[in-house]
Amino acid sequence: MTTLAAYLLKIAMLGGYLARNHDPPPGNMVAGRGMTRLHDIAFGISIRSSRRCG
């Protein structure tokens, strides 16, 4: 089972967090950027799946 911390790390990585050994934990701004990018990705997928050609 994956923990909440692992999901937050993945979202922060979408926002630009590099997750190197000496980096401090990600902050709110990085997590916010990651959530925005995740939303954009989900929106793009929903547009693509709803378009029908022909």
C-alpha positions as semicolon CSV with decimal commas, in nm:
position;residue;x (nm);y (nm);z (nm)
1;M;0,000;0,000;0,000
2;T;0,136;0,341;-0,096
3;T;0,139;0,611;0,167
4;L;0,011;0,966;0,141
5;A;0,369;1,093;0,161
6;A;0,458;0,901;-0,155
7;Y;0,166;1,057;-0,343
8;L;0,260;1,404;-0,220
9;L;0,616;1,347;-0,335
10;K;0,495;1,249;-0,684
11;I;0,276;1,561;-0,702
12;A;0,568;1,777;-0,586
13;M;0,785;1,621;-0,856
14;L;0,529;1,732;-1,115
15;G;0,577;2,082;-0,974
16;G;0,953;2,075;-1,020
17;Y;1,081;1,918;-0,699
18;L;1,392;1,713;-0,777
19;A;1,391;1,486;-0,467
20;R;1,768;1,474;-0,429
21;N;1,918;1,343;-0,106
22;H;2,020;1,684;0,027
23;D;1,699;1,870;-0,073
24;P;1,461;1,988;0,201
25;P;1,104;1,855;0,191
26;P;0,881;2,014;-0,076
27;G;0,678;2,318;0,021
28;N;0,329;2,441;-0,053
29;M;0,423;2,632;-0,368
30;V;0,582;2,329;-0,530
31;A;0,286;2,111;-0,436
32;G;0,050;2,376;-0,576
33;R;0,237;2,383;-0,906
34;G;0,222;2,004;-0,917
35;M;-0,153;2,002;-0,855
36;T;-0,200;2,258;-1,133
37;R;0,001;2,046;-1,371
38;L;-0,189;1,730;-1,269
39;H;-0,517;1,912;-1,333
40;D;-0,393;2,023;-1,677
41;I;-0,294;1,666;-1,763
42;A;-0,633;1,531;-1,652
43;F;-0,812;1,806;-1,848
44;G;-0,614;1,722;-2,161
45;I;-0,701;1,355;-2,129
46;S;-1,069;1,436;-2,084
47;I;-1,068;1,659;-2,394
48;R;-0,895;1,390;-2,597
49;S;-1,137;1,118;-2,489
50;S;-1,446;1,329;-2,559
51;R;-1,351;1,432;-2,915
52;R;-1,484;1,213;-3,189
53;C;-1,383;1,253;-3,547
54;G;-1,610;1,151;-3,831
